[in-house]
């Protein structure tokens, strides 16, 4: 008998990432344009790296605050005041080892084995996997897709709620669809959560990537004291820090000791020198973020305009986030198509099969790259599409 068969059934059930499968297949190829993962083409800016290096050189390498160093929690409070017009005391903020860990810890705090958690799909696959690995059941509710645009169906969400449901996970602006909830959408979801006494886990990592200007609507705009909402977020996208693995949670202060304990028994906190880099990102990084957003908007237009012009692609320019989610005529198996496209064009896309129900016929392209590179990728893809 294989030794693997003696491992935990929950660990054995952890799915292979459909995105990483394609990345591993073609990583490192010459001339590759990698649009498959959610990151840009710029390294972390110098002012962030320099702050971390100075802290490292100063010997800030010891155990540190489990909830995050005071400077970083204050910087997070200031960030929310600048961008969300709310002044949250530092007791609301908890620093985690990535946005993924923020989700894992939140799942651990909110669910028990056998509980259910509703989420909107197509979705970044890690939320469903985090729930299932924790012993909960992920319940996907499909967004509507019509005329190239995604939309919310509140009746579907309510129909998925059972006596075992503990909460609703809402990612807006959405990865991979770009669907962005309106203030009215958020109000309806919040009313539903109040009605059924559910938690909302809000992933607003792309809140600033809102192409109508400003930032996307947030639950922070409408929530009231006592609402059961926990926010998960990351430094990855805004400040080109995907490899740093630093994130945060915004939660009611009453949860503080529970969250600290969960951090203690997973990573025992984020390295202090990395947190100093994160402080610099928040305090000095608004101009960098604005430049990233402007670049994403230009590249979005280049990619989507070119693909739609083929008359073989069904999509609209997304309202937010970093992704074009493409439905291409003639593509019935997006996993096979992603492999074929990277072989024939040198453009790496993520297969829609990786994003759950409703995504099977789609391919995801991340456009947070230099517009010149996106133009080349668009030309290669269009040539491939018109020959299908």
N, C-alpha and C positions, 0 to 999 in steps of 0.2 A: 504494500500500500504506500502511495506517495505521502511524504511528510506533510505536504500541503493540505492533505485531507484532514489533518488534525488541527488545523487552524480554526479560528472563530468563524462561524457561518456569516456573521455580519461583515467581517473583514473580507471573506471570500466573495461576498456579494457586491463589494465596491466595484463599480463599473470602470472599465478603461475609458479614458477621455477620448472621444471621437475627434477632438481637435488635435490633441497631442499625437494621435495615431498618424495623422497626415503630416504633422511637423516632423516627427521622427522619420517618416518615409523619405522626406526630401531635404531635410536640414543640411545646410552647407553647400548646396549646389551652386555652381558658378552662374552668375547672372540672375539669381533668384530674387523676385520681389515678394517679400513675405507679408501678405496682408491677412494672414490666418489668425494671429493672436491679437489681443486687445492692448497694443502698445504702439507708441510712436517710434520715429526713427532717430530722435535726439537722445543723447546720453543725459544723465542728471546734470543740471547746470552747475557751474563752478561754485557759486555762492553757497549752495547746499553741501556739496562735497567738501568744500574747504572748512565749513563749520564742523562737520563730522571729523575730519582729519585733525583739526586743532584740538577737539575734545579728546580724540584718541591719543594724540601726542602729549596731552596734559595728564594722561593717566586715568581718564574717566572710564575705567574698565571693570569696576566693581559691581556687586549686586546693587540694585537701585529700587526705586519706588515701583511696587507692583501695578499701581494704577496709572503710572506715567509720571515723569518728573514734573514738578510744579510749573516750570517754565513752559513746557509743552501744553499742559492743560490750560494755562492762561492764554497761550497763543491760539488754541482751539476756540476758547470762549470769544476772543477778539475776532477770529475768522468768521464765526457765526453772526456776530454783531454786524460786521461789514457787509456780508453777503446775504444774510437772511433776516437782518433787522430784528433779531432777538438777542437779549442779553441773558445767556445761561450761565449760572455760576459754575466754577470749575468742578464742583462735585458731580456734575452731569457727564463728565468725560473720562474715558478709560482707554488707555493706549494698548494696542494688541500687536501681535506679531503677524501683521498682514490683515487685509480685509477679509480674507478667507478665514483666519482665526476669529475675527470678530463675528462672523456668521456661525462658526462652530460653537463658540462660547455662548452666543445668544440662543442657539438651538438647545444646548445643554441646560441653559437656565429656564427655558420656556416649555420644554417637552419632557415627557417620560415615555419609556417604551410602550408602544401601542397607541400613542396619541397620533392625531392627524394634523397636518399643516397644509393649507391651501396655497398654491402659488400660480402665477399667470405664465402661460406657456405659448409660444416658444420662449425658452428661458436659458440663461447661463446654467449649464448642467450642474455646477457645484452645489447649488442650493438643495436640489433634490437628493444628491448623493450625501450631503451632510446630514440631512434629516434621516435618510435610510440607515446610514452607518450608526447613528445615535439610537436606532431602534424605533424611531417614529415612522409614520407613513406619509410620503409626499403625495399630494393630490393636485395634479395639474388641471388647470382650467384654461381652455384655449381662448386666446384673443380672436376677435373676428378679423378676417382679411377680405377686403373688398375694394376693387379699383386701385390696387397697389398700396392701400393704406390699412393700418391696423387700428382696431378700436376695442373698447371695453364693453362686455356684456355682463351687467351686474346680476341679471337673473341666473346666469350660469354659475357665478360665484356663490350665490345664496343656495342654489341647488346642490352644491358640493359640500355644504356645511352639514355636519352630523353632530351627534352628542359627543363624539371623540375629538372634534376639531378644537385645536388650541389657538390657532391664529392664521393670519394671512400674510404672506410674503409679497411685498410690492416693490419691484425695481422700476423706477421711472426717473429720467429717461431710460429706456429699456435696452439691454443687451440680450438678444441680437437685433430686435425689430426696429429700434428707434422710436417705438411708441412712447409718447410723452403724455402723462395724465394731465388733464385740465384741473383747475381748482374744483370744478364741479365733480369731476371723476373722483378726486380725493375725498371730497365731502361725502359722496355716496358710499365709498368704501369705509370711511370712518363711521358713518351712521350704521352700516351693517355690522361693523365690529362692536360698536356699543350695544346694538340690539341683541347680539348673541354673546356678549361678554368675552370677546376674543382679543388677543394681542395682534398688533400690527408690527411686523419687522420690515422697516423701510430701508431699502438700499438706494441711496441717492448719490451714488458715487459720480454720476454724470450730470449732476444738477447744474453745473456751470456750462456744460456743453449743450446750450439751448440756443438754436440758431435764429429764433425770433428776437433775440436780444435779452440782456439781463441774465436771469437764471430761471430754471424751470420751477413751476409750482411745487410746493413742498407741504408735507403734513404740518410742518412748523407754522405755516400760514394760518391754519384752521384749528389746530388742536387746542384743547382746554386742559386745565389742571385735572389730573386724575385719569386722563386717557392713557390706555395701556399701549404705548408706542415705544419701540426701541429702534434706534438708527444704527446702521452699520456702514462703514466707509473706509477709505484707503487713501494713502498718499500716491498710489501708483500712477494714476492717469493724469492728474492735474500737473504734476511737477516732474514727470518722466522718471519716476522712482520705482518702476515695477520690480526691479531686482532687490530692492531694499527690504521688502516684506514688512512694512509698517502700516498699521491701520488704526482705527479707533471705533469706539462705541459711544453713542449718546443715549443715556438711559436715566430714569428717575434715580435720584440720590439714594432712595431707600434700598435699591438693589446693590449698592456699592460693595458691601462686604461679600455678597455672593459672587459678584463678578471678580473681585480681587482674589477670592479663593480659587475660582476656576482658572484665572491666569496663573496663579501660584502653582497649581498642579498640572499645568501644561508646559509653559515656557519659563515661569518665574520672572517674567517681565522682559521688555525689549531693551537691548543694550543702550546704555546711556549716551554713548557717542553717536549712535544712530538717531536717537531722539533729538540731540542737538542739531543734527542736519534737518530733522523735521521741523524744528522751531524756526530755522532759517527759511525753510520753504514757506511756512505760513506768514512769517513776518515780512519777508522780502520778495515773495514770489508772485504777487498779483500781476505784475507786468508780463512775466513769463507765461502765466496761465492765459492771459488775454491774447498773447501772440500765438499760443498753441490753438486756441479756439478759432482765431482768424484763419490760421493755416488749415484747420480741419474743415471750416466752411468752404474755403476755396477748393480744396481737394474733393469734398463731397459733391460740389457742383460739377467739377470736371468729370468725375467718375460716373455719376448718375446720368448726366446729360448725354454722355457718350453711349452708355449702355441702353438707355431708353430709345435713343435714335436708331438702334438696330431694329426696332419693332419686334424684338424677340424676347425682351425682358420686361417683366411686370414688377414694377416697384415705383415708389415715389421718394423724393428726397426726404430723409428722416428729419423729424422735428428736433431730435436731440440725440445724444450719445455719439459714438464714433464709427458706426457701422452701416453699410448698405446691405440689406438682406434681399437677395436677388432670386426671383423665380424666373428661370430661363426655359423658354419653349424647347421641348425635346429632352429635358432632363427629368428622368423618372427616379434616379438613384443618385442622390447628392454625394454620397460617400464615394461611389465609383467615379462620379464626375469630378470631384475634387482631386482624385489621383490622376485622372486623365488630363485635367487642366494643368496641373503642375508639371506633368511630363511633357505636354505639347506646347505650353506657353511660358513656363518658368514663373508663373504667378501662383502664389500659395493662398488658397481660400479655405475657410472652415466649412465642413459639410453641415447642412441643416439637420441631418439626422442626429447630430450631437446635442441639439437644443430641444429635443423632446417633441411631444405631440404638436402638430401644426407646422413643424419646421422641415419635414422630410423632403420637400421638393425645392428647398431653398439652399443658397450658398451665402456665407457671410464674408464680407470684405471690410477690413479696418482701413479707414482713409486718413488716419492721423499720420500722414507722411508728407514729404516735400511734394508740392503740386506737380513738379516735373516728373517725379517718379510715378505719381498716380496717372499722369497722362500716358506714360509708356505702358503701364499696366492696363489702362483702359483700352489702348490700341490693340494690345495683345489679346485681351479678352474679347473685344468686338470681332476681331478676325476669326477667333475660335467659334464664336456664337453664330456668325452668319454662315459658317460652313456646316453647322449641325444639320 
